[in-house]
Amino acid sequence: MQRRVFLASGVAAGLLGRYALGDEVVRANGFWMPEEAEPHQRSFMQWPVNREVHPDRVFLEMLQQSIADIANAIADFEPVVMLMEARFAPQARRMLSDAVEIWDIPTDDLWCRDSGPVFLRNAAGDLAVAQLNFNGWGGKQTHAHDGEIAARVADRLGLPLIESGVVGEAGGLESDGDGTLIAHESSWVIDNRNPGLSREEIEARLLSVLGARKMIWAPGVVGADITDYHIDSLARFSEPGKVVIQMPEAPRRGDPWSRAAFETYDILAAATDAEGRPLEMVVIPEPWDTRVTSDDFVASYVNYYVCNGAVIAAQFGDAETDAEAEATLARLYPGREIVMLEVDPVGEVGGGIHCATQQMPAV
């Protein structure tokens, strides 16, 4: 399996211009993007069905089972909505717990972190959805349905859809919920998403629509995977002022990922957040003795999902690092159950549990 198979879609989804820029709406209503560990109303996920994206029927069924396993695990702790076209519901229901609700919103693929709704909240308890204009990671994959998901969910929930003025994915940034964002330039300052926009312009628009005050950039890696190196497979906020990052033992010759990991670590370790706090760096080691050994397999412990009362994370068959990752997550999230799942098919198509989920904040 390739790292999220590149499938040219022709013209990007092109939602820019459908909605007015949302700067004034965000400022006037005090919206911000909460940190993931704050309480949720529910979780959203997407059912993968597109046979152009996943032509192998047997593998697609394995992938669907992994998505069901993630949804069922989360549903033990909070409500889960699985998005899919209604005609796929009978087959999906055989894999999904009765606790998982199905909404008739068509999907192509599973990456709800990127194409799903990015929720904002304010102090009054109002919610809105930020429109990041998903375009298939720069037109690399078909997304006729996925490009419409954020708007369709906002419409079903009766929430305002606030235009960001940029094209990108929520997996390409991390919010601490307290004014700070971190991101790789490679997945934002790039012509396949935001042609003609400078880093400063993209930063200003992201800070505005997400209600944040400071952006910390690292270079990332362009073109080595379909996402152009999303930050959420490498580094995550576990709370304001604290970043958990997965690191190899040393940079590897000819490996852009390991070099970029050390580069990102150094930048974050030297940075301060919007409140002027130095960032405390917590390192999880990279697994090496994994069940799947292909070069493009994504084995990221930090691509976990925090839900009400639990952390849902992946294990990869390396007994030592699996145990160390579980122990580290338990220290970072005291009082939450740590649930480690075997979901290798998701790693084979280039992502993880966090990539497959999107939280709706409680109000």
N, C-alpha and C positions, 0 to 999 in steps of 0.2 A: 504494500500500500504506500502511495506517496503521501507526503506530509500535506494533508488536505489537497486533494487532486485539483490541479489548475484546469479550469474549464472556462474558456473565453465566453463571455456573455454578449459580446458585441458592444452595445451602448450601455453605460452605467444606468442604474435605476433612475437617477435624475430627479429626486424629490425636491431639490432646492428650488425655491420659488413658489412652492405650493402654500407655504405658510410664512407669515411675517417674521422677521427676526425677533427673537424673544428677550433681548437684553432688558427692555423696559419692564416686561412682564415679570421676569425673575426678580429684578431689583424692587419693583413696587410691591411684590407679594412676599419677598423674603425667602424664596425657594433656595434649597441647597440639596446636594446629593449626599444622603446619609452614608455612614460607614456600614459595611455589610453585617457586622456583628450586632448592630442595633436590632430591636425586635421587628419581626416580619408579620405582615398580614397573610401572605402566601408566597409561594415560589412558582415561577413559570418555567416551563421547559417546552421543547419542540420535538416532534416525532419525525425522524428522518425517513423520507419516502422516495426521493427523486432518483430514478434509475439511471439518469445521465450522470449524476454525481456518484452513485453507488451501483454500478452495473452488475456486480456479482450478487445474485439473489441470496445465496447461502450466507455470505458475509453480511449483507444488509440485515438479515434476520438476527445474526449474532450481535450486530451493532444495536438494533432495536432492543434486544434483550438487555444489553448493558444500560441503555437509556432507561428502560423500565426498572432495572435494579437500582439505579440512582434515585429515580422518582419514588420508588417504594420505600427506600431507606429514609428519604426526607419526609415522606408522608407519615412516618412514625412520630414526627416532631412538630409538623406544621402542615397546613393545607397545601396541596400541589395542584396546579393546573397544567395539563398537557395540551399543547396546541396541535391540531391536525385537521385536515379535511375530514368531514363526517364519514365518508365512505371507508376510511381506514380504521374507524373506531372499533368495529367488531373484532378484527384481528388484534389490534392493540390491547383491547380489554382483556384478552386471554393472558397477557403478560403483566398487565398493570393491576396493582392493588385496587380494591373497591374504594379506597380512600383517595385515589387520584381522580380528580375531575377532568373531563375532556371538554374542550371548547372547540367549536367548529370554526377554526381560523386556519386556512391552508398554509402548509409549510413545504419547504424543499429539503432542508437539512436540519441538523440538530443544534446549531450553535446559538442558543438563546442569549448568551452573554453579548453576542455581537449584533444580532438582528432583532432581538427582543426589546421590550420597552425599558428605557432607563428612567427610573422613577425619581422624582424630586419631592421634597416635603417642606413645609414651613411650620413655624411655631404655632400657628392657629390650627394645625391638623389638616390643612389642605394638601392635596397631592396633584402633581402634574407629570407629564412624560416629556423628556427631552428627546428631540428628533435629531439623531446623529447621521441619518441618511445613508444607511447601509447600502453599499454598492458592490457586494460580492468581493470584498478585499481588493478593490481597484479593478473590477471587471474581470476577475480571474475565475469566477464560478457563477453559473446560472443562479438567479435569485428573484425570479418573477414573483414568487409568493413571499419569500423571506424579506424582500425589500419593502413589503407593505405591512409587516407584522406589528411594528411599533404603533403605527397609525391605527390599525384595526383594533388592537388591544385598548388603546386610549379611547377610541370611539365606543367600544363595548362597555368600558368602565365609566364613560361620561366625563373623562378628564381632559383638560386642555393639553394640546400638543404644542410644545414650544420649540421653534426652529433654532438650531444651533448656529447655522451659517457655515458649518464644516461637514465634511464627509469622513466617517471613521467608525470605530467600533469601541464599545465599552470595555472589551478585553484589552484594548490598547492603552488603558489608563487605570490608575488606582486612586481612589479618594479616601482620605482619612476621616471625612465627615466633619473636619474642623478647619477647613480652609486650604488644605494642601492637596495637590495632585502630583503624581509622578507618571512619566511616560517615556517611551522610546521615540525619538524623532523619526525613526525609520518607518513607522506605521502611520504617521500624521503629515510630516513635512515631505510629501512625495506627490508627484504629479498624477499618479493613478487615483488619488483621493482628492487632493486640494491643489490643483494646478494654479499657479499664479499667486498663491498665498504664502507669505513669509512665515517663519516660525513665530514671530512676534504677533502677527495677525491671528494665526491659529490659536496661540496661547490666550490671547485676549478674548476670543470667542468662546473657548472652552471654559475659561474661568468665569465668564459672564453667565453662560447658560447653566453651569453646574454650581453656581453660587460659591465659588472658591476664590482665594486671594493670592495663592502662590503656586507656580508650576515648577517642578524640578525635572529637567530633561537629561536623558542620557542618549548617546547616539543610536544604539541598537544595531540591527543588521538588515540591510535592504536585499530583498530578492531571494533569500535562502529558504524561505517558506512562504506559504500563501498569505500569512498575516503580516509579513515584514517585521516579525519579532514582537509580538504582543508582550507587554510587561508582566501580564498576570501569570505567565508560565515561569517567571524568574523571581519576581519580587512582589510582595504584598504588604499592605499595612495590616497589622494585627490589632492595632489601636493607634490613636494619635501619638506620634513621637516614636513609634516602634515599627520596624520593617523586618519581615522574615524573608530570607533569600536563599535559594538553593545554589550551592557552589560546587564545582569540581575541585579536586585537590590542587590542580595547577592548570594553567592554560595549555591546550594541546596544539601542537603544530598542525596547521592546515584546518583547524576547527574554528570557524568564526563565532560559534555559540560560546565556547569557553572563554575566548578573548573578550567578547562582549560582556559576559557575566562579571569578569574581574573589573572591567571598565565601569560598568554600572555600579558595582559594589563601591568602588573608590569614590565615585561621584556622590552617591547617597550618603556614604560614611562621612563625607566632608561637608554635607549640606545641613541647613537648618530649615525647619518647617515654617508655616505662616505665623506661628506664635513665637518664633525665634528659638525653638528647642532643637538641639542636635538630635539626629535620628539614631536611636539605638538599633544596631544591626544584629539580628539573630540568624545564624547560619544553620541550614539543614544540608547534609552532604548529598551529593548526587548518587543515585544507585548505580551499581555497575553489573551485578550478577542478576540480571532481569530475565523474566520468562521470554520476552520478545527482545531480540538482539539486533533488529534491523536499524540502520543508521538514522532513519527518519522517524523512528518510534519516539513519541513524547512521553518521557517518564518523569513527570514533575510532581513532587510532593506538595509544592506550594500552590498548585492549581486545585486547591480544596475549596469547599463551599461551607460557609458558616450559616447555619439555620438556628431556629429557636431551640436551645438546649443541646445542640450537637454540632460537631464538625464532621462533614462527610469528605473523606479523603481516599486517595488511591494507594494501593500497595502493589508492588511490582515483582515480588518473589525473591528479593534480596533480603534475607532474614535480618541481617544486621542493620541495614539502613531503613528497612520498613519499621523496625522496632524503634530506632532512634527518631524517625519522623513522627511516629505516634506519640512518643514520650515528649517531644518538643511541642507538638500541638496541644498536648494535655497541659503543659506548663503555660503556654500562651493563652489558652482558653479555659481557665479553671472553672469547674462547675458544669462543663459541657461534656457530654459523652463523645468519645472519638470513635467514629465508625469507619473502618478501613475496608474498602471494596476492591475486588478484582474486576476491573473494567478495561482490560487490555484492548478490546476493539476500538474504544474511544482514542486511546493513545496511538493506535495504528493509523487512524485517519487524522492525526495531528493535533489533538487537544486533550482536555481533561475534564474533570467534574465541574470546575468553575466555568469553563467555556460553555458547558451545556445547561447552565442555570442562570436565572435572573430573579432577584428578590424584589418584592413589593413591600415597602416599609409599613409597619403598623402606625396608626395615628391615634 
